C-alpha cells in the first residue's frame, strides 16, 4: 500500500521509510511560528524549562500581526515581550511593524516555507502552507515552546480525506468558494484531525493565492492540515523567493484514504457562509435580502494580491454604498506596495473604501472594524462565530472578494453579476 503526500512528508521528517495513520511520530521541523498573542505564552514556557537558546535562530519565526500596530497598552506590552525575546535570541525572522504582514501571507511570500516542509505554528490557520505542498498545522503555545527549544515535535499521523474537484470553475468562483462549499457539505467537524487533500482539474486551475485560501480554512472543517500537491505553478511561485533545498512529494496511486468526495466545479456557484458557523453556507442565488453595515476585504484567507485585484475590478468607477463601511487590508507590505503600483489603492479610495496597514485586527474582533450590537458584516475572513468581530449580537457573513466588493456597492449581499 502506498502513502499519501502527508504521510510521505511526515515519514521523511521522522526518519522513517513509511508511516501509517494513527502512528505516533517525532518529527524534525523546518519552521516554528508564533505571533503577538501566542508568542508571549510560549516565551514564558521556554524560559521556565531553562533553555538558553532556541534550536535554530533562522527557523523560529515571530510576527506581531494580530494587535499590531499596538491597539492599547496590553497589546503594546505583549508586543514588547516578543520584540525583546526576538532581539535577545537574535532571530533572523522577526518582523517588526513596517516590515511585517499577516503571518500566513508573509511566510510564503518571504520564501520561508517550501514544498515538502514540516511547519508548526501557534495559530490555527498555520495549515495555510499546505497550498505549497508542505505539511503545516497549528499547535498550542506550550508545544511551540518545546519546539523552539528542540526543533522537534510529536504528533499522531492523520488519516487523509481526498476532495476531488472536476470540471472548470464558474466566473468569479475562487478557492474561497470551493472551501466554503466543502465545509458546507461536510460540517465543521467533517475532517476532524484528518489531512484534507485537494485535487482535480479545478484545483490545478487555481492560482497560488486561491490555493493558500483553500488550505487556510481546513481547520474550519476540523482538519489537522490541508494540502495540494505541488505542480509547475508551485515551482514558479517559489522561484526567486528561496535558494533552500526542498522536496516534492506526491500521493501514490494506491494510497489509502479515509474517504473520497468528488464534485463537479461547474455545479458550484459563489458561496456565502451565514452566521454563526463557516459550515452554514448557501450559494449566492439562495442568499435572499441581507442588508449589511460593513465589508472587510483582507485577512490571512483573502488579503492577497489576487483578492485585491478582484475587488478593484468590481469597485472601479463605482462607490461603496453610503450606509456601508468598506475596509480593505492588504496582507503584507509587499502586497500593499504592489497594489499601489497597479493603482488598486487609488480605485479603493476613489470608491470611498478605507485602506489599512497589514493587520489581522478585525478578523478576531481586535481592532480596525469592531461591530456594534445588531450590526452585520460581510468579510473575506475565515470565522463567523458568535461575537467573532465584536458585539455578541452582531453577525458575520463570510465570502470571497468578488461577493464582498459587489455587496459593498449594493449595501446588501449580492454577487458581481447582480450589479
C-alpha positions in Angstrom: 0.0 0.0 0.0 1.3 3.4 -1.0 1.3 6.6 1.1 -0.4 10.0 0.7 1.6 13.2 0.3 1.0 14.0 4.0 2.3 10.5 5.1 5.4 10.9 2.9 6.3 14.3 4.4 5.8 13.1 7.9 7.8 9.8 7.3 10.7 11.8 5.8 10.7 14.2 8.8 10.5 11.3 11.3 13.4 9.5 9.6 11.2 6.5 8.6 10.6 4.8 5.3 6.9 4.5 6.0 4.2 5.8 8.4 0.5 4.9 8.7 -2.5 6.8 10.1 -2.5 6.6 13.9 1.3 6.2 14.2 2.8 8.4 16.9 5.9 10.0 15.4 8.6 12.5 16.4 9.3 14.8 13.5 12.1 17.3 12.7 10.7 20.8 12.0 11.6 23.2 9.3 10.0 26.2 10.9 8.3 27.1 14.2 5.9 30.2 14.1 4.2 32.3 16.7 2.6 35.8 16.9 1.9 38.6 19.3 -0.9 36.7 21.0 0.7 33.3 21.3 4.4 34.0 21.5 4.3 35.6 25.0 2.9 32.4 26.4 5.5 30.3 24.5 8.3 32.6 25.7 7.3 32.2 29.3 7.2 28.4 29.0 10.5 28.4 27.1 12.2 30.3 30.0 10.5 28.0 32.6 12.1 24.9 31.1 15.5 26.5 31.5 16.7 26.6 27.9 19.1 29.4 27.0 18.8 29.5 23.2 16.3 28.5 20.5 17.3 25.4 18.4 18.0 27.5 15.3 17.7 31.3 15.1 16.8 31.0 11.4 13.9 28.6 12.0 12.0 30.3 14.8 9.7 33.0 13.3 7.8 35.6 15.2 5.3 38.0 13.6 3.4 40.6 15.6 0.3 40.9 13.4 -2.9 40.5 15.4 -2.9 43.7 17.6 0.0 45.5 15.8 0.4 48.4 15.3 -0.4 48.2 19.0 -4.1 49.0 19.8 -3.7 49.5 23.5 -1.3 49.2 26.5 -1.9 45.5 26.9 -1.1 44.8 23.3 2.0 47.1 23.5 3.2 45.0 26.5 2.7 41.8 24.6 4.5 43.0 21.5 7.3 44.4 23.7 7.9 40.9 25.2 8.0 39.4 21.7 10.3 42.1 20.4 12.8 41.7 23.4 12.9 37.9 23.1 13.5 38.1 19.3 16.4 40.5 19.8 17.8 38.5 22.7 17.8 35.4 20.6 18.9 37.3 17.5 16.1 35.8 15.5 16.6 36.2 11.8 12.9 36.2 11.1 11.3 38.6 13.5 9.1 41.0 11.5 8.6 44.4 13.1 5.8 46.8 12.2 6.8 48.3 8.8 8.4 45.0 7.8 5.6 42.7 8.8 2.4 41.4 7.3 -0.3 38.9 8.2 1.8 35.8 9.1 0.3 33.3 6.8 0.6 35.5 3.8 4.1 36.8 4.8 5.9 33.5 5.3 5.3 32.0 1.8 5.9 35.5 0.3 9.3 35.6 2.0 10.2 32.1 0.8 10.3 30.8 4.4 8.1 27.8 3.7 8.8 25.4 0.8 7.2 22.3 -0.7 7.8 19.2 1.5 8.4 21.2 4.7 7.0 20.4 8.1 5.9 23.5 9.9 4.0 24.1 13.2 2.7 27.5 14.4 0.9 28.8 17.4 -2.1 29.8 15.2 -4.8 27.6 13.9 -4.5 28.8 10.4 -0.9 27.6 10.0 -2.5 25.0 7.8 -2.3 27.6 5.0 1.1 26.4 3.8 -0.4 23.2 2.5 -1.0 25.3 -0.6 2.7 24.9 -1.3 2.6 21.1 -0.7 4.0 21.4 2.8 2.6 19.8 6.0 1.7 22.6 8.4 -0.6 22.7 11.4 -1.5 24.8 14.4 -0.4 23.8 18.0 -0.6 25.3 21.4 1.9 27.7 22.8 3.4 25.1 25.2 4.1 22.8 22.2 5.7 25.8 20.4 7.9 26.4 23.5 9.2 22.8 23.3 9.7 23.1 19.6 11.6 26.3 19.9 13.9 24.5 22.3 14.4 21.2 20.4 13.4 21.8 16.8 11.1 18.8 17.0 7.5 17.9 17.9 5.4 14.7 18.2 2.1 14.0 16.6 -0.3 11.3 15.5 -0.1 10.7 11.8 -3.5 11.8 10.5 -5.6 9.8 8.0 -6.3 11.7 4.8 -9.6 12.6 3.1 -9.3 13.3 -0.6 -11.5 16.1 -2.2 -11.6 15.9 -6.0 -13.0 18.9 -7.9 -13.6 18.1 -11.5 -14.5 20.4 -14.3 -13.9 24.1 -14.7 -14.7 27.0 -12.3 -17.6 29.3 -12.9 -16.9 33.0 -13.4 -15.7 34.8 -10.2 -15.5 31.5 -8.3 -12.3 31.1 -6.3 -10.6 28.9 -3.8 -12.6 30.6 -1.0 -15.8 29.4 -2.6 -14.6 25.9 -3.0 -13.5 25.6 0.6 -16.8 27.2 1.9 -18.7 24.7 -0.3 -16.6 21.9 1.1 -17.2 22.9 4.7 -20.9 23.3 4.0 -21.0 19.8 2.7 -19.0 18.0 5.5 -19.6 20.3 8.5 -17.2 22.0 10.9 -16.1 18.6 12.3 -16.2 16.7 9.0 -12.4 16.3 8.8 -11.6 16.1 12.5 -7.8 15.5 12.9 -7.5 14.5 9.3 -5.5 15.8 6.4 -7.6 17.4 3.7 -6.0 16.7 0.3 -7.5 18.8 -2.5 -7.0 17.7 -6.1 -8.6 17.6 -9.6 -8.8 19.7 -12.7 -10.4 22.7 -10.9 -7.7 22.7 -8.2 -4.9 22.7 -10.8 -6.5 25.7 -12.4 -6.4 27.7 -9.1 -3.8 30.4 -8.6 -1.4 30.0 -5.7 -3.3 32.8 -3.8 -6.5 30.7 -4.1 -4.7 27.5 -3.0 -3.5 29.3 0.1 -7.0 30.5 0.8 -8.4 26.9 0.5 -5.8 25.3 2.8 -6.2 28.2 5.2 -9.7 27.1 6.1 -9.0 23.3 6.5 -9.1 24.0 10.3 -12.7 25.3 9.9 -13.7 21.7 9.0 -11.7 20.4 12.0 -8.8 19.3 9.7 -5.3 18.8 11.0 -4.0 20.2 7.8 -4.9 21.0 4.2 -2.6 20.2 1.3 -2.3 20.4 -2.5 0.3 18.6 -4.5 3.0 20.9 -5.8 3.0 21.5 -9.6 4.5 23.9 -12.1 2.6 26.8 -10.6 4.1 26.0 -7.2 7.6 25.9 -8.6 7.2 29.2 -10.4 5.9 30.7 -7.1 8.9 29.7 -5.1 11.4 30.6 -7.7 13.4 33.6 -6.6 12.0 33.5 -3.1 14.4 31.0 -1.6 17.5 29.0 -2.5 16.9 26.5 0.2 16.6 22.9 -0.9 13.1 21.5 -1.0 11.4 18.2 -1.8 8.4 17.5 -4.0 6.1 14.8 -2.6 3.0 13.4 -4.3 0.5 10.8 -3.2 0.8 7.2 -4.6 -1.9 5.9 -6.8 -2.6 3.1 -4.3 -2.5 5.3 -1.3 -5.3 4.6 1.2 -7.8 7.4 2.0 -10.3 7.6 4.9 -12.8 9.0 2.4 -13.1 10.5 -1.0 -15.5 13.3 -2.0 -15.8 14.1 -5.7 -17.7 17.1 -7.0 -18.1 18.9 -10.4 -16.9 22.5 -10.0 -19.4 23.6 -12.7 -22.1 23.0 -10.2 -20.5 25.3 -7.6 -21.6 28.9 -7.5 -20.3 31.8 -5.4 -20.7 30.9 -1.7 -21.7 32.8 1.4 -21.4 31.4 5.0 -24.2 32.7 7.2 -23.9 33.2 11.0 -22.6 31.6 13.1 -20.6 28.8 11.5 -18.4 28.5 8.4 -20.5 25.4 7.5 -23.7 27.4 7.3 -23.2 28.0 3.6 -25.5 28.9 0.7 -25.0 29.6 -2.9 -25.3 33.3 -3.9 -28.6 32.5 -5.6 -30.1 31.4 -2.3 -28.9 34.3 -0.1 -32.1 36.5 -0.2 -32.2 40.1 1.1 -29.4 40.6 3.7 -28.6 44.3 4.4 -25.1 44.9 5.7 -23.3 47.6 7.6 -19.7 46.7 7.0 -17.5 44.9 4.5 -13.9 43.7 5.3 -11.6 42.5 2.5 -8.4 41.2 4.0 -7.1 38.6 6.5 -4.8 35.5 6.1 -7.6 34.0 4.0 -8.2 36.7 1.4 -5.9 39.7 1.8 -3.6 38.7 -1.1 -2.9 40.4 -4.3 -5.4 38.3 -6.3 -8.2 39.3 -3.9 -7.4 43.0 -4.1 -7.3 42.8 -7.9 -10.8 41.1 -8.0 -12.1 43.7 -5.6 -10.7 46.6 -7.6 -12.1 45.1 -10.8 -15.6 45.4 -9.3 -15.1 48.7 -7.4 -13.5 50.6 -10.3 -15.7 53.5 -11.3 -18.3 52.8 -8.6 -18.8 53.8 -5.0 -19.4 52.0 -1.8 -22.9 52.3 -0.6 -23.3 55.3 1.8 -24.6 53.1 4.6 -21.7 50.7 4.4 -18.2 50.9 5.8 -15.7 49.1 3.5 -12.3 48.3 5.0 -9.6 46.8 2.7 -6.4 45.4 4.3 -3.5 44.3 2.1 -2.0 41.3 3.9 1.7 42.3 3.7 3.8 45.3 2.9 4.8 43.9 -0.4 1.1 43.3 -1.4 0.3 46.8 -0.3 3.2 48.2 -2.4 2.2 46.2 -5.5 -1.4 47.2 -5.1 -0.2 50.8 -5.0 1.9 50.3 -8.1 -1.1 48.8 -10.0 -3.3 51.7 -9.0 -5.6 49.5 -6.9 -5.4 51.7 -3.8 -6.5 54.7 -5.9 -9.5 52.7 -7.0 -10.4 51.7 -3.4 -10.0 55.3 -2.1 -12.0 56.7 -5.0 -14.7 54.2 -4.2 -14.7 55.5 -0.6 -13.2 52.4 1.0 -10.7 52.7 3.9 -7.3 51.1 3.2 -5.3 49.9 6.2 -1.7 48.8 7.0 -1.4 45.0 7.3 -3.1 43.6 10.4 -5.4 40.7 11.4 -7.3 43.3 13.6 -10.9 43.0 12.5 -11.0 39.2 11.9 -10.9 38.3 15.6 -12.6 41.4 16.9 -9.3 43.0 17.9 -9.4 46.4 16.2 -9.9 48.2 12.9 -13.6 47.3 12.4 -15.3 46.2 15.6 -19.1 45.6 15.2 -21.7 47.2 17.4 -24.9 45.4 18.7 -27.1 44.4 15.8 -24.7 45.2 13.0 -23.9 42.9 10.1 -20.6 42.5 8.3 -19.7 40.6 5.2 -16.0 39.6 5.5 -13.4 37.6 3.4 -12.1 36.3 6.8 -12.3 32.8 7.9 -14.6 32.6 11.0 -18.1 33.9 11.8 -18.6 32.6 15.3 -20.8 34.5 17.8 -19.1 37.7 18.7 -16.1 37.0 16.5 -15.9 40.5 15.1 -17.3 42.5 18.0 -20.7 42.5 19.9 -22.2 39.1 20.6 -25.4 40.3 19.0 -23.6 41.3 15.7 -23.5 39.0 12.7 -20.6 38.0 10.4 -21.2 36.5 6.9 -18.2 35.0 5.0 -17.5 35.2 1.3 -14.8 35.6 -1.3 -13.6 39.0 -2.5 -16.0 39.2 -5.5 -19.1 38.9 -3.4 -17.6 41.2 -0.8 -16.8 44.0 -3.3 -20.2 43.8 -5.0 -22.0 43.8 -1.7 -20.1 46.9 -0.5 -21.6 48.7 -3.5 -25.1 47.4 -3.2 -25.4 47.6 0.6 -26.7 44.1 0.7 -25.2 40.7 -0.1 -25.1 40.1 -3.9 -22.8 38.6 -6.5 -20.9 40.8 -9.0 -23.2 39.7 -11.8 -26.1 41.3 -10.0 -24.6 44.8 -10.1 
